[in-house]
Amino acid sequence: MVHDGVNLWATFRYALSYPDESRLEGFRPLLAGVPPTLEELRVLYVRLFEAGAPHPACPLLESFYVPGRPPGDIVLENKLFYKHFGLSIQSNAAPDHLLTQLEFLAWLDYCAASGNEGVEALAAARADYIQRHLAHLPAAARRARAAGGDCYAQILDSLCEAAAGRA
């Protein structure tokens, strides 16, 4: 049996993906500080998450927020989590990118909701993954807010709350 409810992680992944007109329209009634045009929202997205010198204002890479660990170790640990569950990622996707991480969590919840055996193990894996790999979210939300990205900071704040409730 396949669960037909809304997947929380997929919803956050959608909200934090590159903006289009549907996101702009969806953000307006829910979030403060949404730019008035799609072009301005896209400029904000790129400035916050994708481009900047020496880095974007709010990188969505876990390795950016963990200065005490080599980035390669963080990337490898994410890859090993995915591999343990039989998943591989496209070569152009960063294993420690928040969108990749949210896709993994969405997949875990989908497996659990689909009636697969080992639901308890999937829930434990999700909690472990959240504790290990989403601890940087509060810092990301602060950086987004400090860089004038209030609408995205609100999404990241909500993601922090959701993660805390499922860890």
MOGINOR-V17968 format. One record per run of one state. SS is the DSSP state (A for helix, B for strand, O for the rest). FROM is the first residue (numbers start at 1). LEN is the number of residues. If there is no record, write none. Layout:
ss: [SS/SS]
from: [FROM/FROM]
len: [LEN/LEN]
This chain:
ss: [O/A/O/A/O/A/O/B/A/O/A/O/B/A/O/A/O/A/O/A/O]
from: [1/8/16/21/29/38/51/61/62/66/71/85/97/98/114/119/134/137/147/150/167]
len: [7/8/5/8/9/13/10/1/4/5/14/12/1/16/5/15/3/10/3/17/1]
